[in-house]
Amino acid sequence: MPEERNDFDLEVLGPALSERAEKSKEYIDAPLAMQARIFATLAKEVIERFGDEGREAVLAAVRKFGEERGRRMAERAVSEGRENDFAGYLIFSDLDTSYHQMVPEIAEGALKVTISYCPFAAACQEWGLEEYGKYFCREIDAAIMRGYNPERYETVCERNLTEGAETCVIIYRYK
């Protein structure tokens, strides 16, 4: 006769859920961390399996993803009667940057953002996947801007944490 199990009993699950809530900061990933690991793991598999063609596919996917995000941000701005200016870009962004450590600086008519901590980069580094996370970091911000307002602005990623830099530096400027 099989042993009776009570894994799905509320007397067992109730305390487990309470303990999970207590430990959530310890074990639950920060926003972007899980996405980083998914992206980098997929990128690694594709690149290892398909070489340069796989790398180009990964980059194309990041660009398409970013451009779609930018288009959706632009649509949100228009739907609320706003211009697709940089203020709208900030307002309608779909990324919670509160987990980043960054310093903005306005110089020479451009916005330079220096990021010293990013949960995406940290998660890639934690799993040893920086080599694959870098494909996202190199492309994503420029792709989002191409989707949002490509006639007016351009975005350049000067360096990033996933490529071993001490900080990410992203420049937003007029074309």
Protein Blocks (a to p, Z undefined) as FASTA:
>chain_A
ZZddfklgfklmmmmmmmmmmmmmmmmccehklmmmmmmmmmmmmmmmnommlmmmmmmm
mmmmmmmmmmmmmmmmmmnopacdfklmmmmpcbdfklpccddddeehiacdddfbdfkl
mmmmmnopmmmmmmmmmmmmmmmmmmmommlpccddfbdfknopabdcdddddZZ
